């Protein structure tokens, strides 16, 4: 799946993020009426992506 706008993780496709993205969209619709909770969840969501990116980078480094 191609991104329509640049992904904050710098990835070219959404394969690594699909599950997080689905959960994020569900939360977004569910919490849309409450901006402060939504912002908190958005921060947690993008923090998870960054952590996954760091873990993958570390695991791909030569031993």
Secondary structure, DSSP 8 states (H G I E B T S, - for coil): -B-SS--TT--SBSTTTHHHHHHHHHHHHHSTT-HHHHHHHHHHHHHHHHHHHHHHHHHHS--
